[in-house]
């Protein structure tokens, strides 16, 4: 790590069994404590169900971990699916509750149609098993990928996306998500801060990434994730430069779902010293 970076114990993007993560809220909190994370945001897909469960566990165990309320909202922008993280939100705000209900209905509709397409491709009863994996949490494409992987139909979960449920593949269903503007408006109403999640995962050219940032900023967006475990130095520098150029603050997050060799809570989340961290607003 060069002198231009500072080591931080903050991870503002993680998932639990309340969406497509593999750890319960309590297990995630324990793992964060083990890895000496000081501030953790649980940002499950279109749900805030895990926050109260995790906070209760922290209080019961007397842990020093600071938990930040969060959510990852799926949106559509220019025919791209863009995820917007909301941080430090009022999880009980009526506008947020209403948007979550809208998004959950869209997820259920998408899951049903996806299962029908998978059945036509020769993979029967995927919906039931995907719902079993989701439990009481939000159903996502990752649950369908896990079904195909566990059945031995694909060699990796990523292959499920590449061959069947990814964009342009035979079982893909176009989502009916809210707009970026709507997501940011609701996050702001709930007293939170909005963040462009994992900007390097959308396969956008720099020109298109700039367009996304311009529209995000015009909608009163606040920040962008500039560090995740798999980002290289060039990507980090580009994102920091864009944050400073467009007046955005920085966030960092592992997008942790379960322990694996590619991602871990708090791993490689150093922040450049010349950009402002979004967490300053609640410290």
C-alpha positions in Angstrom: 0.0 0.0 0.0 1.5 3.4 -1.1 1.6 6.5 1.1 -1.3 7.9 -1.0 -3.6 5.4 0.6 -5.0 5.1 4.1 -6.0 1.8 5.7 -9.6 1.9 7.0 -11.8 -0.6 8.9 -15.0 0.2 7.1 -17.1 -2.0 4.8 -20.2 -0.4 3.4 -21.5 -3.1 1.1 -22.4 -6.6 2.3 -25.2 -9.2 2.1 -26.9 -11.7 4.3 -29.4 -14.5 4.0 -32.1 -11.8 3.9 -31.1 -11.6 0.2 -28.5 -13.6 -1.7 -25.8 -13.8 1.0 -24.9 -17.1 2.7 -24.4 -15.9 6.3 -27.2 -14.9 8.6 -27.1 -11.3 10.0 -25.6 -12.6 13.3 -23.0 -14.7 11.4 -22.0 -11.7 9.3 -21.7 -9.5 12.4 -19.4 -12.1 14.0 -17.3 -12.3 10.9 -17.0 -8.5 10.7 -15.8 -8.5 14.4 -13.3 -11.3 13.7 -11.9 -9.2 10.8 -11.8 -6.1 13.0 -14.3 -4.1 11.0 -15.3 -0.9 12.8 -18.2 0.1 10.6 -20.4 -2.3 8.6 -23.3 -1.6 6.4 -25.6 -4.5 5.5 -26.9 -3.7 2.0 -29.2 -6.5 1.0 -31.0 -6.4 -2.3 -34.3 -4.4 -2.0 -34.8 -5.2 1.7 -33.7 -3.8 5.1 -34.9 -6.9 7.0 -31.4 -7.8 8.3 -30.7 -4.5 10.0 -32.8 -5.0 13.1 -31.7 -8.6 13.4 -28.0 -7.6 13.3 -28.4 -4.7 15.6 -30.2 -6.8 18.2 -27.4 -9.3 18.1 -24.7 -6.6 18.5 -26.5 -5.2 21.5 -27.0 -8.7 23.0 -23.3 -9.5 22.7 -22.1 -6.1 23.7 -20.0 -5.8 20.5 -18.2 -2.5 19.5 -19.1 -2.9 15.8 -21.0 0.1 14.5 -23.8 -1.0 12.2 -25.0 1.3 9.4 -28.4 0.8 8.0 -28.3 0.1 4.3 -30.0 -1.3 1.2 -29.0 -2.1 -2.4 -31.7 -0.9 -4.8 -31.8 -2.4 -8.3 -32.5 0.3 -11.0 -32.7 0.6 -14.8 -30.7 3.2 -16.6 -30.2 3.4 -20.4 -31.0 -0.3 -20.6 -28.3 -1.1 -18.0 -29.1 -2.6 -14.6 -27.4 -0.2 -12.1 -27.4 -0.8 -8.4 -27.7 2.1 -6.0 -26.7 1.6 -2.4 -28.6 3.6 0.3 -26.6 4.2 3.5 -27.7 5.4 6.9 -31.4 5.3 6.0 -34.4 5.3 8.2 -35.5 1.7 7.6 -39.1 2.5 8.7 -39.6 5.4 6.4 -42.9 5.0 4.5 -41.4 6.0 1.1 -38.7 3.3 1.5 -41.2 0.7 2.7 -43.3 1.5 -0.4 -40.4 1.2 -2.8 -39.3 -2.1 -1.2 -42.8 -3.5 -1.8 -42.7 -2.4 -5.4 -39.3 -3.9 -6.0 -40.3 -7.2 -4.2 -43.3 -7.5 -6.5 -41.0 -7.0 -9.5 -38.6 -9.6 -8.2 -41.4 -12.2 -7.7 -42.7 -11.6 -11.2 -39.3 -11.9 -12.7 -38.5 -15.1 -10.8 -41.7 -16.7 -12.0 -41.0 -15.9 -15.6 -37.4 -17.0 -15.3 -38.4 -20.4 -13.9 -40.8 -20.8 -16.8 -38.0 -20.1 -19.3 -35.7 -22.5 -17.4 -38.3 -25.2 -17.6 -38.6 -24.8 -21.3 -34.8 -25.1 -21.5 -35.0 -28.5 -19.7 -34.6 -27.4 -16.0 -37.8 -28.2 -14.2 -38.9 -27.0 -10.7 -36.2 -24.3 -10.4 -38.6 -21.8 -8.8 -39.4 -24.0 -5.8 -35.8 -24.7 -5.0 -34.7 -21.1 -5.5 -37.5 -20.0 -3.1 -36.2 -22.6 -0.6 -32.7 -21.1 -0.8 -34.1 -17.6 -0.5 -36.1 -18.6 2.6 -37.8 -15.5 4.0 -35.4 -13.3 2.2 -35.4 -11.6 -1.2 -35.2 -13.9 -4.2 -32.5 -13.1 -6.8 -30.9 -14.6 -9.9 -28.1 -15.8 -7.6 -30.6 -18.3 -6.1 -31.4 -19.7 -9.5 -27.7 -19.9 -10.3 -27.2 -21.8 -7.1 -29.9 -24.2 -8.1 -28.3 -25.0 -11.4 -24.9 -25.3 -9.8 -26.1 -27.6 -7.0 -27.9 -29.8 -9.5 -24.7 -30.2 -11.5 -26.2 -28.4 -14.6 -23.3 -25.9 -14.6 -19.7 -26.1 -13.4 -19.8 -22.7 -11.5 -22.5 -20.3 -10.5 -21.1 -17.8 -13.0 -21.7 -20.3 -15.8 -25.4 -20.2 -15.0 -25.4 -16.5 -15.8 -23.2 -16.9 -18.8 -25.2 -19.7 -20.4 -28.8 -19.3 -19.1 -29.9 -16.4 -16.9 -27.5 -13.6 -17.9 -28.5 -10.7 -20.2 -29.2 -12.0 -23.7 -29.3 -15.7 -22.7 -32.3 -18.0 -23.2 -33.8 -17.7 -19.6 -33.0 -14.0 -19.1 -36.0 -11.9 -18.1 -35.7 -8.1 -18.4 -36.3 -6.6 -14.9 -38.9 -4.0 -14.2 -36.8 -2.0 -11.6 -37.4 1.6 -10.6 -35.3 4.4 -12.1 -32.1 5.8 -10.6 -34.0 9.0 -9.9 -36.7 7.3 -7.9 -34.2 5.3 -5.9 -32.2 8.4 -5.0 -35.4 10.4 -4.1 -36.5 7.6 -1.7 -33.1 7.3 -0.1 -33.0 11.1 0.4 -36.5 11.1 1.9 -35.4 8.3 4.3 -32.5 10.6 5.4 -29.8 8.5 3.8 -27.0 8.9 1.3 -27.0 7.3 -2.2 -24.0 5.5 -3.7 -23.3 4.1 -7.1 -22.4 0.4 -6.3 -19.5 -1.4 -7.9 -19.2 0.8 -11.0 -16.6 -1.4 -12.6 -19.0 -4.4 -12.8 -21.3 -2.8 -15.4 -18.8 -3.1 -18.3 -19.2 0.6 -19.1 -16.7 2.5 -21.2 -15.3 5.6 -19.4 -17.5 7.7 -21.7 -20.7 5.8 -20.5 -19.5 5.8 -16.9 -19.2 9.6 -17.1 -22.8 9.7 -18.5 -24.0 7.6 -15.6 -22.3 9.9 -13.1 -23.7 13.0 -14.7 -27.3 11.6 -14.4 -26.6 10.3 -10.9 -25.3 13.7 -9.8 -28.2 15.5 -11.5 -30.6 13.4 -9.4 -28.8 14.5 -6.2 -26.7 11.3 -5.8 -24.0 11.5 -3.2 -21.1 9.1 -3.7 -19.6 6.2 -5.6 -17.8 3.1 -4.5 -14.1 3.5 -5.4 -12.6 0.4 -3.7 -13.5 -3.3 -3.7 -11.4 -6.4 -3.3 -10.8 -7.1 -7.0 -10.2 -3.6 -8.3 -6.7 -2.9 -9.6 -4.8 0.4 -9.0 -5.7 1.9 -12.4 -9.4 1.3 -11.7 -9.2 2.8 -8.3 -7.4 5.9 -9.5 -10.0 6.4 -12.3 -12.9 6.3 -9.9 -11.2 8.6 -7.4 -10.5 11.1 -10.2 -14.1 10.9 -11.3 -15.3 11.5 -7.8 -13.2 14.6 -7.5 -14.1 15.8 -10.9 -17.9 15.5 -10.4 -18.0 16.4 -6.7 -18.9 13.0 -5.4 -17.8 11.5 -2.1 -16.3 8.0 -1.9 -17.6 4.8 -0.5 -15.8 1.4 -0.1 -17.3 -2.0 0.0 -16.5 -5.7 -0.5 -19.9 -6.7 -1.8 -19.4 -9.7 0.4 -21.9 -12.6 0.0 -20.0 -15.6 1.4 -16.4 -16.5 2.2 -14.4 -17.3 -0.9 -11.0 -16.6 -2.4 -12.1 -13.6 -4.4 -13.8 -11.5 -1.8 -13.7 -11.0 2.0 -15.1 -8.5 4.4 -12.9 -5.4 4.6 -10.3 -6.8 2.2 -8.3 -4.4 0.1 -10.5 -1.4 0.9 -7.9 1.2 1.2 -9.0 4.8 0.3 -7.0 7.4 -1.5 -6.1 10.3 0.9 -7.4 13.0 -1.5 -11.0 11.9 -1.5 -13.7 12.3 1.1 -15.3 9.3 2.6 -19.1 9.3 2.8 -19.1 8.0 6.4 -17.9 11.4 7.6 -21.6 12.3 7.7 -22.5 10.0 10.6 -19.1 10.0 12.5 
